[in-house]
Amino acid sequence: MLELMVPGSRAGERLDRFLAAAQADLSRSRLQGLIRDGRVLVNGRAARASLKLRGGDQVRVDLPPERALALDAEDIPLAIVYEDESILVVNKPAGMVVHPGAGNRRGTLVHALLAHAPGIATVGGAGRPGIVHRLDKDTSGLLVVAKTPATYLRLVEAISRREVNREYLTLVWGEPRDRSSRIAEPVGRHPKDRKRMAVTPKGRVAATNYRMLQSFGWASYLECRLETGRTHQIRVHLSHLGHPVLGDATYGGGPRRVLNLPEGIRKLARDIVETMPRQALHAARLAFSHPATGERLSLEAPLPADFSAALDRLRKSVAGATAVSSSGRIPR
């Protein structure tokens, strides 16, 4: 069962769009099916997808039980940044899958969480216990996990209301024209490749704010802040801008892009890509109100070793770099 209250800021929004933004783990087609089956109630009554919501409306989604994967706890080390009886915030390493799926039946973050906090087994969706939001396999950084059903619902609502601040650090190819900007383009499934996402008119509303921290000419160091949390959002938006994330072969930022560079800097670029053979994206900061106490939490995760090494190499080797922030700390 999923219960949500419509904030005043979302008044006038269609029911199906409100739910799509509030519950990223459910596909649009599944949400439409739940609505058609009468499993979505607004103020206690079955509602149509096109219903325009009002502030304060109570939305309840009756989720039928899914066939859950058999999940066994695995003793995998966790980098815990914060923990109490309600929530857990971890610094996920690059290369770790968040929850099990096709091709990833073992060794995921969920398996590690079940060993550390067995009580999360009954929190949230089947196969995704405690998981409120996700990070891609090759993205490192902060991820919050709910340890109780109550905190799970409150965190889901907070993300839906855009009350959770998520900031990322990334290296991208090239130098954006604007040193800071807001990318507001809808993101949805690629029309021809269902494994990828794309900027498409049929996609969901998505917005990413970026700020340049340092320019190296052929590459740039950016800070990105999410307004929404669509799948692969930052990667898709930056690729759409013409500056894909370094190392992100899925969206045009793979090593072949080195061939487009002037011969004099190709070796450096190859060395950087080899130093960090994955997408250069790190969830560096997370800020939100504690779902149980209301206390404002602001957490940080330092750059992982591969990202830090690539950035140091850029700073030492590229002549004429224009520094906006050159301290060793996470730029603010």
C-alpha positions in Angstrom: 0.0 0.0 0.0 1.3 3.4 -0.9 -0.3 6.5 0.6 0.5 10.1 -0.5 -0.8 13.6 0.2 -0.9 16.1 -2.6 1.0 19.2 -1.7 -0.4 22.6 -2.7 2.4 23.1 -5.2 1.1 20.1 -7.2 -2.6 21.2 -7.3 -4.1 21.0 -10.8 -1.8 18.1 -11.8 -3.3 15.0 -13.4 -3.4 11.9 -11.2 -1.3 9.7 -13.5 1.5 12.4 -13.8 1.5 13.0 -10.1 2.0 9.3 -9.4 4.6 8.9 -12.1 6.7 11.6 -10.4 6.1 10.3 -6.9 7.0 6.6 -7.5 9.9 6.2 -10.0 10.0 2.5 -9.4 6.6 2.0 -11.1 6.5 2.3 -14.9 3.8 4.5 -16.5 2.1 1.5 -18.0 1.9 -0.3 -14.6 0.5 2.9 -13.0 -2.1 3.2 -15.8 -3.1 -0.5 -15.2 -3.5 0.1 -11.5 -5.7 3.1 -12.2 -7.8 1.1 -14.7 -8.2 -1.7 -12.1 -9.6 0.7 -9.5 -6.5 0.2 -7.3 -5.8 4.0 -7.0 -8.1 5.9 -4.7 -8.3 9.7 -4.2 -10.0 10.6 -1.0 -11.3 7.1 -0.7 -12.8 6.8 -4.2 -11.5 5.1 -7.4 -10.3 7.8 -9.8 -9.5 8.2 -13.4 -6.0 8.9 -14.7 -7.1 12.4 -16.0 -8.4 13.5 -12.6 -7.1 17.0 -11.7 -5.8 16.8 -8.1 -6.2 19.4 -5.4 -3.9 20.3 -2.6 -4.5 18.1 0.4 -6.0 15.2 -1.6 -5.2 11.8 -0.1 -4.0 9.3 -2.8 -3.8 5.6 -2.0 -2.4 3.0 -4.3 -3.2 -0.6 -3.6 -0.1 -2.4 -4.9 -0.8 -6.1 -5.6 2.0 -8.4 -4.3 4.7 -9.0 -6.8 6.6 -12.2 -7.1 9.6 -11.3 -5.1 13.0 -12.6 -5.8 14.5 -14.8 -3.1 16.9 -12.4 -1.4 19.6 -13.6 0.9 21.7 -11.4 3.1 25.3 -11.1 2.0 28.1 -9.9 4.2 29.3 -7.1 1.9 31.0 -4.1 3.5 29.0 -0.8 3.5 30.4 2.7 3.7 27.9 4.1 6.2 27.7 7.9 6.3 24.7 8.2 8.7 22.5 5.8 10.5 19.8 5.8 13.2 16.7 3.6 13.9 14.8 5.2 10.9 17.2 5.7 8.0 20.6 4.7 6.7 22.7 6.8 4.3 25.5 4.9 2.4 28.3 6.0 0.1 27.8 3.5 -2.7 30.9 2.5 -4.7 31.0 2.6 -8.4 30.4 -0.9 -9.9 27.8 -1.9 -7.3 24.3 -2.5 -8.5 21.6 -1.1 -6.2 19.0 -3.9 -6.4 18.9 -7.3 -8.0 17.6 -7.9 -11.5 18.3 -9.7 -14.7 22.1 -10.5 -14.7 22.6 -9.2 -11.2 21.2 -11.8 -8.8 23.9 -11.5 -6.2 26.3 -8.9 -4.7 23.9 -5.9 -4.9 23.5 -3.1 -2.4 20.2 -4.7 -1.3 21.9 -7.9 -0.4 24.4 -6.0 1.7 21.7 -3.9 3.4 19.8 -7.1 4.4 22.8 -8.3 6.2 23.3 -5.0 8.0 19.7 -4.2 8.8 17.5 -7.3 8.3 14.3 -5.3 9.3 14.2 -3.5 5.9 13.1 -6.8 4.3 9.4 -5.7 4.7 10.0 -2.0 3.8 9.1 -0.7 0.3 8.7 -2.6 -2.9 9.4 -6.3 -3.6 13.0 -6.9 -4.5 13.9 -3.3 -3.5 13.6 -3.3 0.3 14.2 0.2 1.8 15.3 1.7 -1.5 13.8 5.2 -1.9 15.9 6.4 -4.9 18.6 4.8 -7.0 22.1 5.3 -8.4 23.3 3.7 -11.6 25.8 0.9 -11.3 28.7 3.0 -12.3 27.7 6.1 -10.4 29.2 6.5 -6.9 28.0 8.4 -3.9 25.2 9.0 -1.4 22.0 7.0 -1.3 19.4 7.1 1.5 17.6 3.9 2.6 14.4 3.8 4.7 14.5 1.3 7.7 10.8 1.5 8.5 7.5 1.7 6.4 6.7 5.1 7.9 10.0 6.7 6.9 9.8 5.1 3.5 6.5 6.8 2.7 7.7 10.1 4.1 10.9 10.0 2.1 9.0 9.1 -1.1 6.7 12.1 -0.5 9.6 14.4 0.2 11.3 13.4 -3.1 7.9 13.9 -4.9 7.7 17.4 -3.4 11.3 18.1 -4.4 12.3 18.6 -0.8 15.4 16.4 -1.1 18.5 18.2 -2.4 20.7 16.0 -4.5 24.0 17.3 -5.9 26.4 15.5 -8.2 29.9 16.2 -9.4 30.9 15.2 -12.9 33.5 15.5 -15.6 32.1 16.2 -19.1 33.5 16.4 -22.6 34.1 20.0 -23.9 33.1 23.3 -22.3 29.5 24.3 -22.0 28.7 27.7 -23.5 27.1 28.9 -20.2 28.9 28.6 -16.9 25.7 27.8 -15.2 22.3 27.0 -16.6 19.1 25.0 -16.1 18.3 22.1 -18.5 14.5 21.5 -18.6 13.8 18.8 -21.2 11.5 15.8 -20.8 13.2 12.5 -20.4 11.7 9.1 -21.4 12.5 5.8 -23.1 14.5 6.1 -26.3 12.0 5.5 -29.2 14.3 2.9 -30.8 16.4 1.5 -28.0 14.4 0.6 -24.9 17.5 0.1 -22.8 18.4 3.8 -23.1 16.7 7.0 -22.1 16.4 10.2 -24.3 15.1 13.7 -24.4 11.7 13.1 -26.0 8.4 15.0 -26.1 6.7 11.9 -24.7 9.0 11.8 -21.7 8.4 13.0 -18.1 9.1 16.5 -17.0 12.8 16.7 -16.0 15.1 19.5 -14.8 18.8 19.6 -14.0 20.8 22.7 -12.9 24.5 22.8 -13.5 27.4 25.0 -12.5 30.9 24.9 -14.0 33.5 24.5 -11.3 36.6 24.3 -13.5 37.2 24.4 -17.3 40.0 22.5 -19.0 39.0 23.4 -22.6 38.4 19.9 -23.9 36.8 18.8 -20.6 35.0 20.5 -17.7 34.3 19.8 -14.1 30.6 20.5 -13.2 28.3 20.4 -10.2 24.7 19.3 -11.0 21.6 19.7 -8.9 18.6 17.6 -9.6 15.1 19.1 -9.5 13.6 15.8 -10.6 14.9 12.2 -10.6 14.4 10.5 -13.9 16.4 7.5 -14.9 19.8 8.5 -16.2 18.6 12.2 -16.1 22.0 14.0 -15.7 23.6 11.7 -18.2 20.8 12.3 -20.8 20.6 16.0 -20.2 24.3 16.7 -20.5 24.5 14.5 -23.6 21.6 16.5 -25.1 23.5 19.7 -24.3 26.4 18.3 -26.4 28.7 17.6 -23.4 28.3 14.0 -22.4 29.7 12.6 -19.1 33.3 11.5 -19.5 33.4 7.7 -19.8 29.7 7.3 -20.5 29.7 5.2 -23.7 25.9 4.8 -23.5 25.3 8.5 -24.2 28.2 9.5 -26.4 30.9 10.0 -23.8 33.0 6.9 -24.4 36.7 6.6 -25.3 36.1 6.9 -29.0 35.4 10.6 -28.5 39.2 11.0 -28.0 39.5 10.7 -31.8 37.7 14.0 -32.2 40.3 15.9 -30.2 43.4 17.7 -31.6 46.3 15.4 -31.8 48.3 17.3 -29.1 45.9 16.4 -26.3 44.8 12.9 -27.3 47.3 11.1 -25.1 46.3 13.1 -22.1 42.6 12.4 -22.8 43.3 8.7 -23.3 45.2 8.6 -20.0 42.3 10.3 -18.2 39.8 7.9 -19.6 42.0 4.9 -18.6 42.4 6.4 -15.1 38.6 6.4 -14.8 37.1 3.7 -17.0 33.5 4.4 -16.0 31.2 7.4 -16.2 32.6 10.3 -14.2 29.5 10.9 -12.0 29.4 11.1 -8.2 26.5 11.8 -5.9 28.4 14.2 -3.6 25.8 15.9 -1.4 22.4 15.0 0.0 20.3 17.2 2.1 16.8 16.6 3.5 14.6 16.8 6.6 14.8 13.7 8.7 11.5 11.9 8.2 11.0 11.1 11.9 12.5 14.1 13.7 12.3 16.9 11.2 16.0 17.7 11.7 17.7 19.0 8.6 20.5 16.7 7.5 23.2 17.7 5.1 25.7 15.0 4.2 28.7 14.8 1.9 30.8 12.0 0.3 34.3 12.8 -0.9 35.3 12.0 -4.5 36.3 8.4 -4.9 39.9 7.6 -5.7 39.5 7.1 -9.5 37.6 10.4 -9.9 40.0 12.3 -7.7 43.0 10.9 -9.7 41.5 11.9 -13.0 40.7 15.4 -11.7 44.2 15.9 -10.3 45.7 14.8 -13.6 43.6 17.3 -15.5 44.5 20.1 -13.1 48.3 19.3 -13.3 48.5 18.7 -17.0 46.2 21.1 -18.9 47.9 24.4 -19.5 45.7 27.5 -19.2 42.9 25.8 -17.1 40.6 28.4 -15.8 40.0 27.6 -12.1 36.7 28.4 -10.5 37.4 26.2 -7.5 40.8 24.6 -6.9 40.6 23.5 -3.3 40.9 19.8 -2.4 37.5 19.9 -0.7 34.2 19.2 -2.4 33.4 22.5 -4.1 30.3 24.3 -2.7 
